């Protein structure tokens, strides 16, 4: 079947009978896709209507034929792991400025994902600062543009994005969690004034050459600059100068130029 239209619904539920199809159409009037509603179903395209407010947790999890998705302006909430393991998903586009918060692990292990156009009013990844992994293991993701107004990159958000070379850090950013950029191909991290800590953000980043931390950073994790073989330049607040040996071992200090501001 090429196209299937799920009619007469305001809420899409896991018990709805949806046959295998190339294109699934959810008609105008659908307000909610419940948790696990479409998990594991086989379709390449889904049409989401304007007026849709919520995509539940694991709603599209393991939909391994889904190639792209356009999220309507009306969307207010995306639940945890909503698109996890959608291994053919290449692009995600938000038409509006919402939702403000993107849940934990939403696109975890979407290994073909190359492009994400984030909503303009996004503020944080994850429902709790201790959780996230929103884009963890998205191995094809190369570049991320975070919108102005974005405030916090939660722990592990881009961990394991092995092709990720570039992330812009907006002036509104105040925090970046542990492991947020771990095991990526990022080459430079330049954080804006307002960020207050830097805790093992880039563990395992073999291509990282330059780190610039603002004067507002007051806390670093132990040996935070170690294990980064390409690192050659670090700029950080002068308050860390006398205790530099706590953050970089002798080998690191020998081949990295540290500048204190």
TORBA-802358 format. One record per residue (C-alpha): residue in three letters; x, y, z. Coordinates in steps of 0.1 Angstrom, whole numbers, padded with zeros to 4 digits, always signed. Each point is the difference from the previous one (the first is absolute). Example, Ala and Ser with C-alpha at 12.3 -4.5 7.8 and 13.67 -1.06 7.14 Angstrom:
2
ALA+0123-0045+0078;SER+0014+0034-0007;
***
This chain:
261
UNK+0000+0000+0000;UNK+0014+0034-0010;UNK-0020+0022+0023;UNK-0022-0005+0031;UNK-0021+0027+0016;UNK-0009-0005+0036;UNK-0034+0018+0001;UNK-0024+0010+0028;UNK+0026+0003+0027;UNK+0011+0027+0025;UNK+0024-0023+0018;UNK+0022-0026-0017;UNK+0003-0031+0022;UNK+0021-0031+0000;UNK-0032-0021-0007;UNK-0007+0017-0033;UNK+0001-0023-0030;UNK+0025+0014-0024;UNK+0011-0022-0029;UNK+0035+0001-0016;UNK+0001+0030-0023;UNK+0025+0024-0017;UNK-0018+0031+0013;UNK-0020+0004+0032;UNK-0023+0030+0002;UNK-0014+0013+0033;UNK-0028+0023-0009;UNK-0009+0034+0014;UNK-0016-0004+0034;UNK+0027-0022+0015;UNK+0012+0016+0032;UNK+0021-0027+0015;UNK+0021-0030-0009;UNK+0001-0022+0032;UNK+0031-0017+0014;UNK+0011-0029-0021;UNK-0029+0006-0024;UNK+0019-0008-0033;UNK+0030-0018+0014;UNK+0016-0023-0025;UNK-0024+0006-0029;UNK+0012-0001-0036;UNK-0005+0033-0020;UNK+0025+0023-0017;UNK-0019+0033+0005;UNK-0025+0013+0025;UNK-0021+0032-0005;UNK-0007+0017+0033;UNK-0028+0026+0001;UNK+0000+0036+0011;UNK-0017-0002+0034;UNK+0020-0029+0013;UNK+0011+0009+0035;UNK+0018-0030+0014;UNK+0021-0029-0011;UNK+0003-0025+0028;UNK+0030-0019+0013;UNK+0012-0027-0024;UNK-0028+0009-0024;UNK+0021-0007-0031;UNK+0027-0021+0016;UNK+0015-0027-0023;UNK-0018+0012-0031;UNK+0030-0010-0021;UNK-0014+0010-0034;UNK-0009+0036+0009;UNK+0022+0023-0021;UNK-0010+0036+0010;UNK-0024+0018+0022;UNK-0015+0035+0001;UNK-0013+0012+0033;UNK-0029+0025+0000;UNK+0000+0034+0016;UNK-0026-0011+0025;UNK+0022-0026+0016;UNK+0004+0006+0038;UNK+0017-0031+0013;UNK+0022-0029-0013;UNK+0003-0029+0025;UNK+0031-0019+0009;UNK+0014-0023-0026;UNK-0027+0010-0025;UNK+0021-0009-0031;UNK+0026-0022+0015;UNK+0015-0026-0024;UNK-0016+0015-0031;UNK+0031-0012-0019;UNK-0010+0014-0034;UNK-0010+0035+0012;UNK+0021+0025-0018;UNK-0016+0034+0007;UNK-0022+0016+0027;UNK-0016+0034-0006;UNK-0019+0021+0026;UNK-0024+0024-0017;UNK-0006+0022+0031;UNK+0018+0013+0031;UNK-0013-0028+0022;UNK+0004-0022+0019;UNK+0022+0018+0025;UNK+0012-0033+0015;UNK+0011-0031-0019;UNK-0002-0032+0021;UNK+0027-0025+0009;UNK+0014-0022-0027;UNK-0024+0013-0026;UNK+0022-0008-0030;UNK+0023-0025+0017;UNK+0018-0023-0025;UNK-0016+0016-0031;UNK+0032-0010-0018;UNK-0010+0015-0034;UNK-0010+0034+0014;UNK+0019+0027-0018;UNK-0020+0032+0006;UNK-0021+0014+0028;UNK-0017+0034-0002;UNK-0007+0008+0036;UNK-0029+0021+0012;UNK+0009+0037+0006;UNK-0012-0001+0037;UNK+0016-0032+0010;UNK+0017+0005+0034;UNK+0013-0033+0012;UNK+0003-0037-0009;UNK-0015-0024+0024;UNK-0027+0001+0027;UNK+0026-0001+0028;UNK+0035+0014-0001;UNK+0014-0034+0011;UNK-0014-0016-0031;UNK+0000+0006-0038;UNK+0018-0019-0027;UNK-0024+0018-0024;UNK+0023-0006-0030;UNK+0023-0027+0014;UNK+0016-0023-0026;UNK-0014+0019-0030;UNK+0031-0010-0019;UNK-0008+0020-0032;UNK-0007+0033+0016;UNK+0027+0025-0011;UNK-0012+0034+0011;UNK-0024+0014+0026;UNK-0013+0036+0002;UNK-0014+0008+0035;UNK-0024+0029-0001;UNK+0004+0032+0020;UNK-0019-0004+0032;UNK+0014-0035+0005;UNK+0013-0003+0036;UNK+0012-0035+0009;UNK+0016-0030-0019;UNK-0008-0029+0023;UNK+0025-0028+0008;UNK+0006-0024-0029;UNK-0021+0020-0025;UNK+0023-0006-0030;UNK+0021-0028+0014;UNK+0011-0025-0026;UNK-0008+0023-0030;UNK+0032-0011-0016;UNK-0004+0023-0031;UNK-0010+0031+0019;UNK+0026+0027-0007;UNK-0017+0032+0007;UNK-0024+0013+0027;UNK-0008+0037+0004;UNK-0004+0011+0036;UNK-0025+0029+0003;UNK+0007+0030+0023;UNK-0029-0011+0022;UNK+0016-0033+0009;UNK+0006-0003+0038;UNK+0009-0037+0004;UNK+0014-0031-0018;UNK-0002-0034+0017;UNK+0025-0027+0005;UNK+0007-0020-0032;UNK-0022+0022-0021;UNK+0025-0001-0029;UNK+0018-0032+0009;UNK+0013-0022-0028;UNK-0008+0026-0027;UNK+0022+0014-0028;UNK-0003+0036+0013;UNK+0031+0021-0007;UNK-0007+0031+0021;UNK-0020+0009+0031;UNK-0005+0037+0006;UNK-0025+0006+0028;UNK-0017+0034+0007;UNK+0001+0021+0031;UNK-0025-0014+0025;UNK+0010-0036+0000;UNK+0012-0009+0035;UNK+0015-0035-0002;UNK+0018-0024-0023;UNK-0002-0036+0012;UNK+0015-0027-0024;UNK-0021+0014-0028;UNK+0022-0013-0029;UNK+0014-0033+0012;UNK+0014-0020-0029;UNK-0001+0028-0025;UNK+0031-0009-0021;UNK-0002+0030-0024;UNK-0006+0027+0026;UNK+0028+0027-0005;UNK-0013+0030+0019;UNK-0021+0008+0031;UNK-0009+0035+0011;UNK-0018+0004+0033;UNK-0015+0033+0012;UNK+0009+0019+0031;UNK-0032-0012+0017;UNK+0012-0036+0002;UNK+0006-0008+0037;UNK+0003-0038+0000;UNK+0019-0026-0020;UNK+0002-0037+0004;UNK+0032-0018+0008;UNK+0023-0005-0030;UNK-0027+0015-0022;UNK+0027+0008-0027;UNK+0016-0034+0000;UNK-0006-0027-0026;UNK-0005+0025-0029;UNK+0030-0009-0023;UNK-0007+0029-0025;UNK-0004+0027+0026;UNK+0024+0029-0006;UNK-0017+0031+0015;UNK-0020+0007+0031;UNK-0012+0033+0013;UNK-0015+0001+0035;UNK-0004+0023+0030;UNK+0031+0010+0020;UNK-0015-0015+0032;UNK+0011-0034-0013;UNK+0036+0009-0007;UNK+0016-0010+0033;UNK-0018-0034+0001;UNK+0004-0009-0037;UNK+0016-0033+0009;UNK-0034-0011+0012;UNK-0015+0004-0034;UNK+0028-0009-0024;UNK+0027-0026+0005;UNK+0037+0007-0008;UNK-0003-0014-0035;UNK-0030+0022-0008;UNK+0017+0031+0014;UNK+0030-0007-0022;UNK-0018+0002-0033;UNK-0029+0023+0008;UNK+0002+0038+0002;UNK-0020+0012+0029;UNK-0012+0036+0000;UNK-0014+0015+0032;UNK-0025+0029-0001;
***
